[in-house]
């Protein structure tokens, strides 16, 4: 390599190092400025208006949101059983908030073995509604 090339390369390396040092300094200044400017506050609580009051009748999608389920799951449970009690007014399906909260409380289990008992009861109800078809050989 020529001496001129090495000189240019050395100059560029020094310039790059100077620019990186300057960039780090600018980032540090920005971080300090943001820290000084930010106001430490607690997040605002959710307004009570977003939470339906107790005694409220909820539509299917609202009930599903409350339970953390899809509306389709509630639809299926209304047919097969195993879901929360509902109210039918005309074509509208409604759920009482208290009923949903009781349903959630009733689903608490101390361990996974306790869950299998609920599943077998649900299967028995389902077999009663739609017995399993067995192919004859």
DAQUI-V619094 format. One record per residue. BURIAL is I if it has 9 or more other C-alpha atoms within 8 Angstrom, else O. Layout:
{{BURIAL} {BURIAL}}
This chain:
{{O} {O} {O} {O} {O} {I} {O} {O} {O} {O} {O} {O} {O} {O} {O} {O} {O} {O} {O} {O} {O} {O} {O} {O} {O} {O} {O} {O} {O} {O} {O} {O} {O} {O} {O} {O} {O} {O} {O} {O} {O} {O} {O} {O} {O} {O} {O} {O} {O} {O} {O} {O} {O} {O} {O} {O} {O} {I} {I} {I} {I} {O} {I} {I} {I} {O} {O} {O} {I} {I} {I} {O} {O} {I} {O} {I} {I} {I} {O} {I} {I} {O} {O} {O} {O} {O} {O} {O} {O} {O} {O} {O} {I} {I} {I} {I} {I} {O} {I} {I} {O} {O} {I} {I} {O} {O} {O} {O} {O} {O} {O} {O} {O} {I} {I} {O} {O} {O} {O} {O} {O} {I} {O} {O} {I} {I} {I} {O} {O} {O} {O} {O} {O} {O} {O} {O} {O}}
